[in-house]
Amino acid sequence: MTAPEKRVALDNTVEVETPEHVHFRYRVAGPVRRMCAYLLDLLIRGVVLLVVSLILLVAMSGSQAVGGVVMVLAFVLEWGYYVLFETIAGGRTIGKRALGLRVVKEGGYPIGFIDSVLRNLLRGADILPFFYVVGLFAMAGDSRFRRIGDRVAGTLVVVEEKSRAAAPLTILPPPTPAELEGLPQRPPLSAWERETLELYLRRVDLTAARREELALMIAPALAQRMGVTVKDPVRFLALLHHRIAASTRPRA
């Protein structure tokens, strides 16, 4: 099921709703900011290529294979650099991290390996006829500033807002040892699931009925994964977050 999307008027913010009916709001990155990140990544790749080339020239002095090895290395850096960092660093290359950018799926989910491969394979089309002219025109004609690779892979480049220190979530009434007894010390939730859980608990605008409805959609699946039973879904999610916070809190 494709997540519906709403465009917020008069700015470049996009709001998406996940299949779990959780809303996320992102500020999409424009061409200028993306180009700055690209130039920084280009500089990093150029420095790596130069340093390795010099080492090869010294190590393989007189060999005719140096040119071929350097060409292979340049190819690997051009296509593998982005896929590597976007896959293992949560959609961020070094340049994107420096500019506060991240690649995500259009539904707000983290980008995967195949998504990164798709968007970067089509970089060859975006770069035509020279220095991303096609890509820039594609971004200029799209409300979410997507180049061709983004459209095919279903991805967005968004601006990560600087997070402010949020007040710790509290449970009222406080959890009892009996309530926490059946929960694992380290609940098996992914980073995405933990983020969604915290977002749900911080939604003060939800009515009691809507909060209960959302909890009924999330809690049973998580409880089944942990082999526990759920009596109160809303309370269960709060207890689960409390357990996660306790397991990640640094010890003195």
Secondary structure, DSSP 4 states (H G I P E B T S, - for coil): -PPPEEEPTTSSEEEEE-TT--EEEEEEPPHHHHHHHHHHHHHHHHHHHHHHHHHHHHHTTT-TTHHHHHHHHHHHHHHHHHHHHHHHTTS--HHHHHTTEEEEETTSPBP-HHHHHHHHHTHHHHTTTTTTHHHHHHHHTSTT---HHHHHHTEEEEEPPPPPPPPPP--SSPPPHHHHHTS-SS----HHHHHHHHHHHT-TT--HHHHHHHHHHHHHHHHHHHT---S-HHHHHHHHHHHHHHHHSPP-
